[in-house]
Amino acid sequence: MFTVMVATMLLVPVLLVGVVMTVIVLASRSTTPVRALGASALPRSAPPSGRWQVRTHAGGQLTSLGARFGVLALWEGRLGLTYDGDTAPAWVVPCQQLRASPLGAFTLSGSDLRLEGPFGSLDVVVSQERINRIMDNDLKDARESRYARELLGMLQASGAYVTA
């Protein structure tokens, strides 16, 4: 009898914690599908546009050695890249020909997203601020991740294929 009481006293709190955790997980799940937040959620008045400072290097490269810097511009459903020192864009591509995907927080190269298109594959860091070229800044890196997410949303709204 004593062992049954002890087992019950130990089992009830464990079951209670399990039920509470299940309720929390089920309640915290989003009811809005991710795809519903894309271009259809934005007003159709004007296509998104913007300019970002950018650091690029070949897609899949493990480090940022050999990176190039420039300006990435989005306007009228097109994305263009002009490297520092150049007077003309290296490329301008309709967004419908682009594939963009986030790279995650733990890439060795420090890049936030990958762009793929007729120009090949580029891993990029985008920022509304000047990108540090010699030293890293963790606070700035966090803001650059936010800029990358904003760019992905704008690319998707402009017709690019954006993967999660």
C-alpha positions as CSV (number, residue, x, y, z in Angstrom):
1,M,0.0,0.0,0.0
2,F,2.8,2.4,0.9
3,T,4.6,1.8,-2.4
4,V,1.4,2.5,-4.3
5,M,1.0,5.9,-2.5
6,V,4.6,6.9,-3.1
7,A,4.3,5.9,-6.8
8,T,1.1,7.9,-7.1
9,M,2.7,10.9,-5.4
10,L,5.6,10.8,-7.8
11,L,3.5,10.1,-10.9
12,V,0.9,12.8,-10.5
13,P,3.4,15.8,-10.7
14,V,5.1,14.2,-13.7
15,L,1.8,13.8,-15.5
16,L,0.7,17.3,-14.6
17,V,3.9,18.8,-16.0
18,G,3.4,16.7,-19.2
19,V,-0.2,18.0,-19.6
20,V,0.8,21.6,-19.0
21,M,3.7,21.3,-21.5
22,T,1.4,19.8,-24.1
23,V,-1.1,22.6,-23.7
24,I,1.6,25.3,-24.0
25,V,3.0,23.7,-27.2
26,L,-0.4,23.4,-28.8
27,A,-1.4,26.9,-27.8
28,S,1.8,28.5,-29.1
29,R,1.7,27.0,-32.6
30,S,0.9,29.6,-35.2
31,T,-2.4,29.1,-37.0
32,T,-1.3,31.2,-40.0
33,P,0.5,29.3,-42.7
34,V,3.9,30.8,-43.6
35,R,3.1,30.9,-47.3
36,A,0.1,33.2,-46.5
37,L,2.5,35.9,-45.4
38,G,4.3,36.3,-48.7
39,A,3.5,38.7,-51.6
40,S,-0.3,38.2,-51.3
41,A,-0.2,39.9,-47.9
42,L,1.4,43.1,-49.3
43,P,-0.6,45.8,-51.0
44,R,-0.4,45.7,-54.8
45,S,0.2,49.5,-55.1
46,A,3.9,49.5,-55.9
47,P,6.6,46.8,-56.1
48,P,9.1,46.9,-53.2
49,S,12.3,48.7,-53.7
50,G,15.5,49.3,-51.7
51,R,19.3,49.5,-51.6
52,W,21.7,47.6,-49.4
53,Q,25.4,47.5,-48.8
54,V,26.5,44.0,-49.6
55,R,29.4,41.6,-49.1
56,T,29.4,38.7,-51.6
57,H,31.4,35.6,-52.3
58,A,30.9,32.5,-54.3
59,G,28.0,30.3,-53.0
60,G,29.1,27.4,-50.8
61,Q,32.5,28.9,-50.0
62,L,33.5,28.2,-46.4
63,T,35.1,31.5,-45.5
64,S,34.6,35.1,-46.5
65,L,38.2,35.4,-47.8
66,G,38.1,37.0,-51.2
67,A,34.8,38.7,-50.5
68,R,33.7,41.6,-52.7
69,F,31.7,44.6,-51.5
70,G,29.2,46.7,-53.3
71,V,25.5,47.8,-53.5
72,L,22.5,45.6,-54.1
73,A,19.5,47.4,-55.5
74,L,15.9,46.2,-55.8
75,W,13.5,48.2,-58.0
76,E,10.6,47.5,-60.3
77,G,10.8,43.8,-59.8
78,R,14.5,43.6,-60.7
79,L,17.6,43.0,-58.5
80,G,21.0,44.4,-59.5
81,L,24.5,44.3,-58.0
82,T,27.1,47.0,-58.5
83,Y,30.6,46.2,-57.0
84,D,32.6,49.0,-55.4
85,G,34.6,50.9,-57.9
86,D,32.4,49.8,-60.9
87,T,30.3,52.4,-62.7
88,A,27.8,49.9,-64.1
89,P,26.0,46.9,-62.5
90,A,27.7,43.5,-62.7
91,W,24.2,42.1,-63.3
92,V,20.6,43.0,-63.3
93,V,18.1,40.2,-63.1
94,P,14.3,40.0,-63.0
95,C,13.2,38.7,-59.6
96,Q,11.2,35.9,-61.2
97,Q,14.6,34.4,-62.2
98,L,16.0,34.5,-58.6
99,R,16.0,31.8,-55.9
100,A,16.9,33.1,-52.4
101,S,17.3,31.2,-49.2
102,P,18.5,32.1,-45.6
103,L,21.7,30.4,-44.6
104,G,21.2,30.3,-40.8
105,A,23.2,31.6,-37.9
106,F,26.1,29.3,-37.9
107,T,27.7,29.6,-41.3
108,L,31.5,29.7,-41.3
109,S,31.5,32.5,-43.9
110,G,29.2,34.7,-41.9
111,S,26.7,35.1,-44.8
112,D,23.0,35.5,-44.1
113,L,21.5,34.4,-47.4
114,R,22.2,32.8,-50.7
115,L,21.1,34.2,-54.0
116,E,20.9,32.0,-57.1
117,G,20.2,33.1,-60.6
118,P,21.7,33.5,-64.1
119,F,24.8,35.0,-62.5
120,G,25.4,31.8,-60.5
121,S,25.3,31.3,-56.7
122,L,26.3,34.1,-54.3
123,D,26.4,34.0,-50.5
124,V,25.7,37.5,-49.2
125,V,25.6,39.7,-46.2
126,V,23.3,42.8,-46.6
127,S,23.1,45.9,-44.5
128,Q,21.7,49.4,-44.4
129,E,24.9,50.4,-42.7
130,R,28.5,50.2,-44.0
131,I,29.7,46.6,-43.7
132,N,32.9,46.1,-41.6
133,R,35.7,44.9,-43.7
134,I,38.4,44.2,-41.1
135,M,36.8,43.5,-37.8
136,D,33.5,41.8,-36.9
137,N,30.8,43.4,-34.7
138,D,28.3,41.0,-33.1
139,L,25.6,43.7,-32.6
140,K,25.9,44.7,-36.3
141,D,25.7,41.1,-37.3
142,A,22.3,40.8,-35.5
143,R,21.0,43.8,-37.4
144,E,22.4,42.4,-40.7
145,S,20.4,39.2,-40.1
146,R,17.3,41.3,-39.8
147,Y,18.1,43.2,-43.0
148,A,18.5,39.8,-44.7
149,R,15.0,38.7,-43.6
150,E,13.6,42.0,-44.8
151,L,15.3,41.5,-48.2
152,L,13.9,38.0,-48.5
153,G,10.4,39.2,-47.9
154,M,10.8,42.0,-50.5
155,L,12.3,39.5,-53.0
156,Q,9.4,37.1,-52.5
157,A,6.9,40.0,-52.9
158,S,8.7,40.9,-56.2
159,G,8.3,37.4,-57.6
160,A,11.5,35.6,-56.5
161,Y,11.3,32.0,-55.3
162,V,12.2,32.1,-51.5
163,T,12.9,28.9,-49.6
164,A,12.8,28.6,-45.9
